[in-house]
Amino acid sequence: MKLKEDLAGPQSAALFDAFREARGKPLVVDASAVRKVDTPGLEICLSAARTWRSDGKALRYENIPDVLDSAIQTIGLTSDDFQAEGD
C-alpha cells in the first residue's frame, strides 16, 4: 500500500478506509510520498499497527520520510511502534 502525500485533515478518512480494506493480510506500507501529517493521521497509522499486531499479521512501514519520522517522535514514539510482527 502506498500512502498519499497528505495524511492530514479530511484525508484521514480515506487513510482509515484503506487500512480497513487491507485488514486480515500482511501489509507493507510505502510512506515515501508523505509530506503532510497531523495527529489524527498518525493515530490511524498507529491503530493499524496495533490492529495488525492483535490479528497476528505483519505490518511494515518502509521509506519513512523525515516529516513523518519527526511527527512520530513529537508524540513520543518511534517508527518501531508503527510495525507489527506476524504472518
Secondary structure, 3 states (H helix, E strand, C coil): CECCCEECCCHHHHHHHHHHHHCCCCEEEECCCCCEECHHHHHHHHHHHHHHHHHCCCEEEECCCHHHHHHHHHCCCCHHHHCECCC
